Amino acid sequence: MTTSFKSVGRKLLTAWTPKAPYVSIDFEFNPSSHEPTIVGLSSAGECFSDEWSEEARSLLARLNAEGVIWVGHNAVTVERSLIEQLTGQQVPLDRLEDTLVLHYLCNSELCKSVAKDEDDTERGAGFMDLWSMASLYTDLPVWKSCRTDHCEGPCRIHDPIGYNAYDALAVDLAYPALLEDYKRKRIPERLNAFVKEMICLTDEMQRQGIKVDRELVRKLEREFNENKNRIFPSHYETAYGKKGKPLKNPVLVWDAPFNPRAPQQVLEYFRSKGINLDSTEKDEILHVLNRIENDKNVGEDVKEWLGRLYDYKDAGKGLKPWFDERYFHSDGLIHPRFIPTGTSMGRLSSSGPNFQNIPARGFGKNVRRVIIPRDRGMMIVKADKSQLELRICLWYAGVDASVLPADAFLWLVEQGQGVFEKAAEMVGGGKTARDLSKSVSHGSDYLEGLKILYSRDLDNPRTKRMIDAGALVVHRDWEYHGGVVAFTGVNLAERLFGSASWENRKKALEIQEAYFRKFPGIRAWHKKLSEQAERGYSQTASGRYLALRGTPEDKLKMVAAHHGQGGGADDVQEGMLRYYREGYIPLIQVHDELVFEMPSDTPREKILDFFRIMSAPSTLIPGFSCPVKVSAGPNWLDVEELGKV
């Protein structure tokens, strides 16, 4: 059915009866007062829209009292609250459907950012918006953009009321198609309810807000700028115009051969010195530094400037990306959004500011120090899941979670029967067996160094030499995507030994293969994942669905990450909802960490007991549980470990 713009009704009728058990609804409202200005309704393809009035209020109250199912895009936080506010009636979650949630669960691969702010904070949630959803599930004409002289309407410029009706109509027409897709992809209904409840929780977190020591922010920002200026000194000089007159604004001049903030200048400078950087990202700089460390053909001054550039990048961006004045509300708090529908792996995303990219090391970790309790009589308490992703991967590999001790990396060492001790001897540099178990297991579990080889690759003379030298391991019995699976050891060699020479790749692969021989269940799990990747989609134990894109290697790595990272996200969010159902609202959630406020005189045992909820067995991942490390202190950084539960 192709719907024309002319089908829009322009009047809400108090006698109107929906033709389906559900009614889609969409509001336009005054951004300052949050009072509705326009409301649109649609049911079974018949849509109406008009300016907000008492007549419209009466209609909504009648429909709600009759028990209709309300459907909207982002309905959990917007339409639900407005209906309740305007009618004085409650809208239970089980009588509310959100096409944003359904669209997300069916198409989470579309959760990639389409734009960034000037401070590189990702904005939005990719293609989760109403138009993206409608373009997939309806054949409605384009109503979201104005085509000037060719505009057929409705659009915000020419017909705001008709535009609103089409927002409601798009949800109405897409909803049955979304349910069909949801059922076809065998996504469990409990996941829909789970995400809707998470949206309610994160909305409460945003309203609650976070207190910041703004004086400390200013102090740390000054220290940060002084530190970066020591690495790359700069000064201001008077600039002159064409007629030789001094200009009003001075020019920043770097006491260096390039501007460290200008990527093109950086690349061109090092290229002129015979060094090719693929980018000015910190990891790439470190990679090149390791490669040229003992290269006598590279001048010491060039090595020094590259080292300085790494230190400059490593120092981070200061505190402004998180505590710029624009983020503070009239109550003096920041109110970041934590978004359950913003990442393809199931983790929460964040914006305004983005708390998911807060640094954990270096000067940037001071971001955590300025987060303080909202009341002087309170303290910060936090729980951090212990080796969560490793435990998830081991669970998928068939390891009983109950046998894993508090330190799963030490368990790997003990069960490895010398694998990691030998690796520590090979690597040297003070690395312990536990260090190696952490580094090797994380990369290996997520298929680090994966390469698919086809018959032409196996016949290549260079490939044969690499195999003979031990610098490439081929699993000829592991067929995938028309080829066989192989591992290069490149990244692992660089991480462990500083370069990816064939000799270092051989040593890295010996460590990796020894790890899998001691833990064969992980490799068996990987082979099952490759069957999912062949099908073109990944589906985790909780039922999360992810369509796969990219090369065969990309797809298989994506499946592993979806299970490991996505499983971890499910487990953490389950814990959050347990607290929510008991009336507790977390302050912050970042990756495997959950932060609350508690009275400063709370006894240690009571704090530990509070966090037992966090380590309870999962229902989304049956049989899985993960202990947590509990800490408390005056701010988010300066916390003391109290124990593990």
Phi and psi in degrees as a GROMACS rama.xvg file:
@    title "Ramachandran Plot"
@    xaxis  label "Phi"
@    yaxis  label "Psi"
@TYPE xy
-99.498  122.236  THR-2
-96.9544  130.569  THR-3
-93.3034  163.705  SER-4
-65.7784  -23.2316  PHE-5
-71.4341  -9.07376  LYS-6
-82.2014  4.93921  SER-7
-77.7289  125.106  VAL-8
-80.1801  143.205  GLY-9
-109.181  14.2118  ARG-10
-148.385  131.986  LYS-11
-80.8071  130.521  LEU-12
-108.176  127.2  LEU-13
-63.2457  -22.9612  THR-14
-89.9545  0.899519  ALA-15
-62.6565  134.978  TRP-16
-120.058  127.093  THR-17
-65.2857  147.062  PRO-18
-89.4012  -5.85328  LYS-19
-131.488  165.149  ALA-20
-67.7987  -9.5885  PRO-21
-122.382  155.265  TYR-22
-130.087  125.566  VAL-23
-87.5229  144.172  SER-24
-139.742  145.772  ILE-25
-149.149  136.394  ASP-26
-112.79  149.288  PHE-27
-110.334  140.19  GLU-28
-144.587  162.176  PHE-29
-69.9023  118.84  ASN-30
-63.1747  -24.876  PRO-31
-86.5224  -41.4218  SER-32
-96.7136  -15.4525  SER-33
61.2953  19.6495  HIS-34
-83.1209  137.244  GLU-35
-66.7973  144.236  PRO-36
-113.774  -33.3172  THR-37
-139.923  146.096  ILE-38
-134.128  138.737  VAL-39
-123.659  142.492  GLY-40
-129.607  150.617  LEU-41
-152.6  144.248  SER-42
-151.965  125.657  SER-43
53.9725  37.6121  ALA-44
87.8933  -2.16395  GLY-45
-104.168  113.47  GLU-46
-115.07  148.364  CYS-47
-133.414  152.982  PHE-48
-157.367  143.56  SER-49
-163.478  170.43  ASP-50
-64.4696  149.851  GLU-51
-66.7512  138.759  TRP-52
-154.787  172.608  SER-53
-63.444  -32.9688  GLU-54
-60.8642  -41.3719  GLU-55
-67.1788  -39.2976  ALA-56
-60.3961  -43.6578  ARG-57
-62.0078  -40.8032  SER-58
-63.0361  -45.2692  LEU-59
-63.011  -41.6736  LEU-60
-62.9271  -41.8586  ALA-61
-64.0219  -46.4002  ARG-62
-62.7156  -40.7738  LEU-63
-67.1194  -40.4319  ASN-64
-64.8357  -29.8552  ALA-65
-77.0267  -7.92537  GLU-66
86.2807  27.2178  GLY-67
-65.9392  157.435  VAL-68
-90.0031  120.75  ILE-69
-87.6322  134.43  TRP-70
-125.63  136.396  VAL-71
-159.684  167.318  GLY-72
-96.7168  112.488  HIS-73
72.3266  36.5794  ASN-74
-72.0209  -26.591  ALA-75
-60.4818  -39.9994  VAL-76
-100.8  -29.3968  THR-77
-97.1144  -70.7522  VAL-78
-60.6824  -41.1672  GLU-79
-59.0686  -49.7529  ARG-80
-64.7794  -37.113  SER-81
-68.587  -42.5156  LEU-82
-61.0096  -44.4532  ILE-83
-65.0154  -41.3518  GLU-84
-66.8866  -40.4725  GLN-85
-81.06  -28.7253  LEU-86
-105.723  -17.2633  THR-87
74.4323  12.4257  GLY-88
-112.653  150.825  GLN-89
-82.1264  149.091  GLN-90
-121.947  99.3555  VAL-91
-62.5212  150.808  PRO-92
-59.496  -31.8545  LEU-93
-75.8326  -3.99534  ASP-94
-112.41  25.3122  ARG-95
-135.969  128.099  LEU-96
-118.893  138.216  GLU-97
-118.821  112.981  ASP-98
-69.0422  -21.1503  THR-99
-63.3165  -43.8181  LEU-100
-65.4996  -46.6104  VAL-101
-63.5177  -43.588  LEU-102
-60.8667  -42.076  HIS-103
-62.5329  -47.6202  TYR-104
-67.1844  -30.5437  LEU-105
-83.9926  -25.7171  CYS-106
-138.428  46.246  ASN-107
-65.5719  -16.6407  SER-108
-65.9943  -15.3303  GLU-109
-83.8996  0.611154  LEU-110
-79.7388  68.467  CYS-111
-126.913  144.263  LYS-112
-67.6515  140.46  SER-113
-102.478  -3.99888  VAL-114
-161.324  162.694  ALA-115
-132.531  150.718  LYS-116
-75.2412  173.651  ASP-117
-63.7836  -23.1509  GLU-118
-95.4984  17.5167  ASP-119
71.1989  10.106  ASP-120
-73.712  125.386  THR-121
-68.3511  138.799  GLU-122
-111.66  153.188  ARG-123
70.2819  -170.591  GLY-124
-132.088  46.1943  ALA-125
65.8539  -128.081  GLY-126
-104.615  45.1923  PHE-127
-93.2764  -1.45761  MET-128
-69.7819  169.843  ASP-129
-61.0215  -43.2497  LEU-130
-65.2509  -41.3428  TRP-131
-61.1234  -43.4378  SER-132
-63.1054  -46.2829  MET-133
-65.6783  -34.693  ALA-134
-67.319  -24.8201  SER-135
-85.2173  -33.2907  LEU-136
-116.114  0.366155  TYR-137
-138.193  169.267  THR-138
-111.456  29.1649  ASP-139
-62.1237  144.815  LEU-140
-68.2504  165.739  PRO-141
-70.6542  111.096  VAL-142
-112.266  -4.63742  TRP-143
-86.8705  -5.77785  LYS-144
-135.737  149.624  SER-145
-94.2954  128.899  CYS-146
-105.12  40.0092  ARG-147
46.3701  -118.277  THR-148
-64.4401  -21.6845  ASP-149
-99.508  8.36528  HIS-150
-64.8325  126.123  CYS-151
-96.452  -7.48772  GLU-152
67.9344  168.065  GLY-153
-79.4012  152.517  PRO-154
-147.354  166.377  CYS-155
-60.0696  -30.4095  ARG-156
-76.9974  -47.0515  ILE-157
-96.2246  -24.3054  HIS-158
-156.912  76.8213  ASP-159
-59.8925  -36.3786  PRO-160
-69.7155  -45.0882  ILE-161
-65.3671  -35.2824  GLY-162
-59.6834  -45.4514  TYR-163
-62.8823  -39.9364  ASN-164
-60.4775  -38.9174  ALA-165
-70.012  -32.1188  TYR-166
-59.1963  -44.5212  ASP-167
-67.1429  -41.3763  ALA-168
-63.4415  -40.1342  LEU-169
-60.2061  -42.5968  ALA-170
-65.2155  -43.9085  VAL-171
-57.805  -48.1708  ASP-172
-74.5466  -32.3769  LEU-173
-76.972  -30.5582  ALA-174
-55.6907  -51.9138  TYR-175
-61.615  -37.6511  PRO-176
-66.7061  -37.5492  ALA-177
-64.2278  -43.5595  LEU-178
-60.7139  -39.0112  LEU-179
-63.9592  -45.3015  GLU-180
-64.0382  -41.6434  ASP-181
-59.1537  -43.8091  TYR-182
-69.8158  -40.7044  LYS-183
-62.1211  -35.6932  ARG-184
-85.1847  2.96321  LYS-185
54.3807  43.1891  ARG-186
-85.146  125.771  ILE-187
-67.8231  144.756  PRO-188
-60.1493  -31.0121  GLU-189
-61.0825  -26.3526  ARG-190
-71.7463  -36.0711  LEU-191
-61.3267  -48.2296  ASN-192
-63.7411  -37.0421  ALA-193
-61.5554  -49.2322  PHE-194
-68.5559  -39.0635  VAL-195
-60.3507  -41.6979  LYS-196
-67.8881  -36.88  GLU-197
-62.7522  -36.6526  MET-198
-63.9869  -40.3339  ILE-199
-61.178  -43.9983  CYS-200
-63.9774  -48.5981  LEU-201
-67.6054  -28.0997  THR-202
-64.9529  -39.9136  ASP-203
-64.3676  -39.7145  GLU-204
-61.3977  -41.8893  MET-205
-64.1415  -43.6869  GLN-206
-66.6061  -33.9774  ARG-207
-62.7314  -46.7034  GLN-208
84.1799  166.614  GLY-209
-131.599  135.212  ILE-210
-90.8357  142.227  LYS-211
-127.32  136.413  VAL-212
-78.4019  93.2782  ASP-213
-70.4178  -30.7206  ARG-214
-65.8933  -41.4489  GLU-215
-65.69  -35.9928  LEU-216
-57.4242  -47.9115  VAL-217
-62.8904  -40.6587  ARG-218
-63.7673  -47.5079  LYS-219
-66.4327  -34.2256  LEU-220
-65.729  -39.1834  GLU-221
-63.5381  -44.1554  ARG-222
-62.3653  -39.9687  GLU-223
-61.9775  -47.2453  PHE-224
-64.3201  -38.2775  ASN-225
-64.4372  -41.2245  GLU-226
-64.6374  -45.0504  ASN-227
-67.6837  -31.8006  LYS-228
-71.274  -26.5176  ASN-229
-70.5785  -35.0316  ARG-230
-71.8802  -47.7703  ILE-231
-128.04  86.6175  PHE-232
-61.0194  149.345  PRO-233
-149.626  162.771  SER-234
-151.228  164.306  HIS-235
-99.513  138.883  TYR-236
-125.244  151.058  GLU-237
-69.6724  132.589  THR-238
-98.407  146.645  ALA-239
-118.448  143.045  TYR-240
-82.1337  -174.348  GLY-241
-62.5447  -30.6746  LYS-242
-95.0084  13.0915  LYS-243
82.7979  6.6042  GLY-244
-87.1305  139.957  LYS-245
-66.2311  136.082  PRO-246
-82.2294  159.869  LEU-247
-65.2726  -43.7287  LYS-248
-98.4458  126.413  ASN-249
-70.8539  165.635  PRO-250
-110.132  134.773  VAL-251
-76.5557  125.366  LEU-252
-118.949  130.641  VAL-253
-90.5006  133.638  TRP-254
-85.1954  57.3779  ASP-255
-156.873  164.714  ALA-256
-75.1973  -2.01745  PRO-257
-157.292  162.882  PHE-258
-88.7068  114.41  ASN-259
-64.5866  -14.4461  PRO-260
-91.4527  -4.44745  ARG-261
-108.869  97.359  ALA-262
-53.5946  -40.932  PRO-263
-65.143  -40.1811  GLN-264
-61.8174  -43.0991  GLN-265
-60.7711  -49.838  VAL-266
-61.2939  -42.6174  LEU-267
-67.5193  -39.0663  GLU-268
-61.6553  -51.2884  TYR-269
-70.1591  -30.6088  PHE-270
-63.5961  -37.043  ARG-271
-66.9618  -18.6256  SER-272
-99.6717  10.2734  LYS-273
84.7901  14.7047  GLY-274
-117.623  121.45  ILE-275
-101.06  115.396  ASN-276
-97.1742  131.884  LEU-277
-70.4234  -28.308  ASP-278
-161.249  178.078  SER-279
-103.314  20.8418  THR-280
-71.504  151.486  GLU-281
-58.7193  -43.0256  LYS-282
-64.0582  -38.3185  ASP-283
-67.5538  -39.8205  GLU-284
-62.9088  -44.235  ILE-285
-63.5823  -40.4154  LEU-286
-58.8098  -45.8562  HIS-287
-69.897  -37.9646  VAL-288
-57.6187  -45.6534  LEU-289
-63.5404  -36.6336  ASN-290
-69.4627  -35.4314  ARG-291
-99.6941  3.63698  ILE-292
-51.2555  -44.5404  GLU-293
-107.82  16.6594  ASN-294
-85.4128  109.13  ASP-295
-73.3095  -11.3761  LYS-296
-80.6955  -10.2836  ASN-297
-101.397  126.803  VAL-298
-63.696  147.821  GLY-299
-63.663  -32.5361  GLU-300
-65.8222  -36.221  ASP-301
-67.3365  -42.4066  VAL-302
-61.3171  -38.9301  LYS-303
-64.9876  -43.9623  GLU-304
-65.5051  -36.3163  TRP-305
-67.8187  -39.166  LEU-306
-63.8203  -40.5826  GLY-307
-63.7627  -40.306  ARG-308
-61.6813  -40.8056  LEU-309
-62.0876  -46.622  TYR-310
-60.6683  -38.1726  ASP-311
-63.9453  -44.7837  TYR-312
-67.9363  -39.6533  LYS-313
-65.623  -26.5753  ASP-314
-68.1491  -17.5398  ALA-315
85.6732  -158.427  GLY-316
-113.793  15.488  LYS-317
76.1923  -161.631  GLY-318
-102.023  -5.38928  LEU-319
-60.2653  -38.5268  LYS-320
-57.929  -22.2487  PRO-321
-109.768  -25.8835  TRP-322
-128.524  30.3043  PHE-323
-62.459  150.324  ASP-324
-56.4407  -28.6078  GLU-325
-66.2838  -16.277  ARG-326
-86.5118  -11.525  TYR-327
-88.376  132.608  PHE-328
-90.5312  177.926  HIS-329
-63.6071  -22.5544  SER-330
-83.0941  2.15778  ASP-331
83.1067  0.0592759  GLY-332
-103.571  161.512  LEU-333
-97.9525  148.411  ILE-334
-129.861  69.3398  HIS-335
-65.3363  148.446  PRO-336
-87.3025  135.484  ARG-337
-112.171  119.138  PHE-338
-113.391  114.347  ILE-339
-74.7302  -11.6921  PRO-340
-115.084  32.8375  THR-341
-112.935  -2.74653  GLY-342
-135.579  147.237  THR-343
-71.6922  -23.0335  SER-344
-88.1825  -8.93719  MET-345
101.776  -9.67052  GLY-346
-69.1492  159.612  ARG-347
-72.8232  141.76  LEU-348
-101.653  176.175  SER-349
-151.068  150.876  SER-350
-154.218  157.563  SER-351
67.1158  45.4974  GLY-352
-93.3544  176.76  PRO-353
-85.3747  103.87  ASN-354
-82.0484  -11.6199  PHE-355
-77.708  -12.2679  GLN-356
-111.824  24.6322  ASN-357
-68.5289  129.531  ILE-358
-64.4512  149.926  PRO-359
-106.863  -11.0752  ALA-360
-135.227  170.357  ARG-361
67.4219  -164.345  GLY-362
-59.9216  -32.9795  PHE-363
-61.2126  -21.4211  GLY-364
-65.7803  -15.0517  LYS-365
-63.7999  -15.3872  ASN-366
-52.9896  -37.7655  VAL-367
-72.1384  -29.7271  ARG-368
-65.6308  -29.5302  ARG-369
-84.1422  -5.46093  VAL-370
-83.8279  116.182  ILE-371
-127.551  163.419  ILE-372
-62.3917  153.495  PRO-373
-76.2426  -13.3114  ARG-374
-131.557  141.352  ASP-375
-62.668  -25.0781  ARG-376
-85.4962  8.79931  GLY-377
-112.897  165.947  MET-378
-134.935  164.915  MET-379
-89.3904  131.122  ILE-380
-125.346  143.475  VAL-381
-144.618  153.894  LYS-382
-122.779  133.619  ALA-383
-124.112  118.027  ASP-384
-59.9172  133.779  LYS-385
-86.9835  114.274  SER-386
48.8156  47.8931  GLN-387
-58.9427  -50.5215  LEU-388
-67.5245  -36.3058  GLU-389
-60.5105  -44.8186  LEU-390
-64.1098  -38.5385  ARG-391
-61.4797  -46.8338  ILE-392
-63.22  -40.1146  CYS-393
-65.5675  -36.501  LEU-394
-62.2634  -45.6015  TRP-395
-63.2254  -28.4833  TYR-396
-82.5589  2.24707  ALA-397
95.4136  8.74333  GLY-398
-82.7742  130.251  VAL-399
-67.7798  119.223  ASP-400
-60.2272  -27.4668  ALA-401
-69.7607  -18.9262  SER-402
-86.4986  -10.3617  VAL-403
-80.4793  127.609  LEU-404
-76.3269  -175.646  PRO-405
-61.1849  -32.944  ALA-406
-110.222  97.2907  ASP-407
-69.7028  -26.3112  ALA-408
-69.3476  -38.0495  PHE-409
-67.2637  -34.1893  LEU-410
-61.0755  -41.3885  TRP-411
-58.6879  -43.2749  LEU-412
-61.1922  -46.6867  VAL-413
-65.0155  -41.6507  GLU-414
-76.6684  -20.2913  GLN-415
-74.3844  -11.8209  GLY-416
50.5687  51.5571  GLN-417
97.7821  -8.80677  GLY-418
-57.7875  -48.4567  VAL-419
-82.4092  -27.2354  PHE-420
-64.0331  -43.3194  GLU-421
-65.0809  -39.0127  LYS-422
-62.611  -39.637  ALA-423
-63.6392  -37.0334  ALA-424
-65.0323  -40.9532  GLU-425
-66.2065  -40.4797  MET-426
-79.5107  -43.0479  VAL-427
68.5783  -155.13  GLY-428
66.3872  21.4262  GLY-429
81.1418  5.17831  GLY-430
-69.9669  134.622  LYS-431
-92.3399  168.022  THR-432
-60.7795  -36.7566  ALA-433
-65.8885  -41.425  ARG-434
-54.9217  -44.783  ASP-435
-69.8736  -36.1789  LEU-436
-63.6713  -36.7954  SER-437
-68.6038  -48.875  LYS-438
-66.7819  -46.8151  SER-439
-69.5898  -44.7411  VAL-440
-65.7789  -42.4084  SER-441
-62.1397  -51.3504  HIS-442
-65.1114  -41.808  GLY-443
-68.8893  -40.0349  SER-444
-61.699  -29.5136  ASP-445
-101.01  23.4916  TYR-446
63.4486  42.1615  LEU-447
-61.3555  134.082  GLU-448
82.457  10.686  GLY-449
-62.8736  137.282  LEU-450
-147.327  133.176  LYS-451
-97.7298  124.455  ILE-452
-109.065  135.907  LEU-453
-107.231  174.846  TYR-454
-56.0194  -38.8817  SER-455
-64.6682  -33.961  ARG-456
-69.5396  -41.8534  ASP-457
-67.1193  -25.3982  LEU-458
-85.3981  -8.56107  ASP-459
-69.0163  128.434  ASN-460
-57.0322  -38.519  PRO-461
-66.8637  -39.8756  ARG-462
-60.3615  -42.4772  THR-463
-62.6873  -39.2272  LYS-464
-66.2441  -38.9516  ARG-465
-64.7087  -41.0705  MET-466
-63.2275  -45.9155  ILE-467
-62.4495  -32.992  ASP-468
-82.7996  -4.47731  ALA-469
79.7753  9.13704  GLY-470
-89.5692  4.71616  ALA-471
-152.801  125.272  LEU-472
-107.311  124.478  VAL-473
-112.761  129.61  VAL-474
-101.828  89.5717  HIS-475
-69.0537  -18.4701  ARG-476
-90.8396  2.30901  ASP-477
-111.708  91.402  TRP-478
-88.1841  139.192  GLU-479
-157.462  129.98  TYR-480
54.9835  38.6662  HIS-481
81.332  3.02845  GLY-482
-135.523  -161.538  GLY-483
-123.539  154.605  VAL-484
-84.2347  137.048  VAL-485
-138.219  163.465  ALA-486
-130.771  133.525  PHE-487
-92.2044  -27.1676  THR-488
72.9577  6.51224  GLY-489
-62.3476  -56.8242  VAL-490
-63.81  -41.137  ASN-491
-64.4378  -40.3722  LEU-492
-62.8864  -43.2636  ALA-493
-63.619  -40.6451  GLU-494
-70.0533  -39.9121  ARG-495
-86.6282  -36.4063  LEU-496
-119.365  -4.33903  PHE-497
90.7711  -11.0472  GLY-498
-156.147  162.452  SER-499
-106.564  40.6865  ALA-500
-63.0932  159.076  SER-501
-59.0621  -37.5039  TRP-502
-62.8236  -42.9499  GLU-503
-70.5102  -34.8388  ASN-504
-62.5604  -41.065  ARG-505
-59.5221  -46.4469  LYS-506
-64.0656  -42.1017  LYS-507
-63.4842  -42.5567  ALA-508
-68.982  -33.0118  LEU-509
-61.5729  -41.3364  GLU-510
-66.3789  -46.3874  ILE-511
-62.3949  -45.5849  GLN-512
-67.8767  -33.9668  GLU-513
-64.3267  -38.1671  ALA-514
-59.7087  -46.1348  TYR-515
-72.5701  -28.6187  PHE-516
-67.1059  -34.7838  ARG-517
-78.7179  -24.3959  LYS-518
-128.211  68.8467  PHE-519
-64.2325  -21.9765  PRO-520
-62.3701  -30.1026  GLY-521
-68.7195  -42.5966  ILE-522
-66.2558  -37.7297  ARG-523
-62.6731  -38.2376  ALA-524
-64.2912  -42.2391  TRP-525
-58.2645  -39.5637  HIS-526
-66.7961  -35.3579  LYS-527
-66.3881  -37.751  LYS-528
-63.4598  -35.6073  LEU-529
-66.0239  -27.0654  SER-530
-67.5273  -39.4245  GLU-531
-64.4031  -43.6341  GLN-532
-61.7166  -36.0927  ALA-533
-61.6059  -33.8977  GLU-534
-75.0361  -18.5026  ARG-535
94.8883  5.67049  GLY-536
-150.188  159.533  TYR-537
-117.788  139.896  SER-538
-138.077  122.949  GLN-539
-88.3182  177.914  THR-540
-60.6133  -32.3911  ALA-541
-78.7281  -13.2557  SER-542
102.821  -0.966732  GLY-543
-60.8586  136.73  ARG-544
-114.83  137.309  TYR-545
-142.088  115.376  LEU-546
-72.2798  141.583  ALA-547
-101.514  142.416  LEU-548
-132.371  158.083  ARG-549
103.936  -163.086  GLY-550
-72.4017  166.26  THR-551
-55.629  -39.1125  PRO-552
-64.8182  -44.1251  GLU-553
-57.4956  -44.3228  ASP-554
-63.3668  -45.1936  LYS-555
-67.7637  -40.3661  LEU-556
-64.7066  -36.6288  LYS-557
-65.078  -38.4645  MET-558
-63.0836  -44.0132  VAL-559
-62.0489  -44.2976  ALA-560
-65.7143  -38.0962  ALA-561
-60.6649  -40.8527  HIS-562
-73.5241  -45.9825  HIS-563
-71.994  -57.7781  GLY-564
-69.215  -42.0338  GLN-565
-64.7861  -39.1644  GLY-566
-63.4276  -41.5708  GLY-567
-62.2576  -40.8884  GLY-568
-62.6497  -43.3572  ALA-569
-59.892  -44.3095  ASP-570
-64.9485  -44.7447  ASP-571
-63.7467  -44.4247  VAL-572
-69.6408  -31.5594  GLN-573
-58.2367  -44.9243  GLU-574
-61.0017  -41.5465  GLY-575
-59.0733  -41.7793  MET-576
-70.0098  -30.7892  LEU-577
-61.0876  -43.1293  ARG-578
-65.047  -43.0191  TYR-579
-59.1605  -41.3145  TYR-580
-68.1077  -19.6192  ARG-581
-98.8302  5.92572  GLU-582
93.9087  10.4308  GLY-583
-101.839  132.369  TYR-584
-109.656  118.258  ILE-585
-62.3659  154.27  PRO-586
-83.6413  -46.41  LEU-587
-144.976  146.424  ILE-588
-133.014  121.643  GLN-589
-134.721  114.198  VAL-590
53.9731  -107.863  HIS-591
-101.865  16.057  ASP-592
-120.721  138.96  GLU-593
-129.322  131.291  LEU-594
-120.937  135.734  VAL-595
-130.351  173.917  PHE-596
-111.923  144.677  GLU-597
-142.184  156.798  MET-598
-56.416  139.363  PRO-599
-61.7459  -25.0136  SER-600
-92.9185  13.1399  ASP-601
-65.0954  126.25  THR-602
-63.4179  151.178  PRO-603
-54.2975  -46.5255  ARG-604
-63.3202  -33.8559  GLU-605
-69.6999  -36.493  LYS-606
-65.1916  -45.5771  ILE-607
-61.0945  -41.9888  LEU-608
-64.0425  -37.584  ASP-609
-58.5384  -37.5685  PHE-610
-88.0557  2.18126  PHE-611
-64.1875  -27.8511  ARG-612
-58.0741  -37.0232  ILE-613
-66.4214  -30.0988  MET-614
-100.374  11.7537  SER-615
-66.3478  153.288  ALA-616
-58.5195  145.831  PRO-617
-80.3139  148.392  SER-618
-99.7518  -28.7801  THR-619
-71.5557  -31.0996  LEU-620
-121.228  82.4105  ILE-621
-54.891  129.341  PRO-622
88.6578  -0.530303  GLY-623
-101.24  140.364  PHE-624
-149.68  158.39  SER-625
-143.825  126.375  CYS-626
-69.1827  161.019  PRO-627
-125.294  147.837  VAL-628
-95.6239  126.917  LYS-629
-107.056  134.422  VAL-630
-138.982  159.653  SER-631
-149.244  151.655  ALA-632
-179.869  -176.835  GLY-633
-75.6714  -20.4832  PRO-634
-146.734  179.365  ASN-635
-69.9993  -23.4837  TRP-636
-93.0761  -48.4506  LEU-637
-85.8177  72.8162  ASP-638
-116.064  150.872  VAL-639
-108.296  133.47  GLU-640
-68.5003  131.459  GLU-641
-101.757  -20.8615  LEU-642
148.182  -175.896  GLY-643
-124.255  144.287  LYS-644
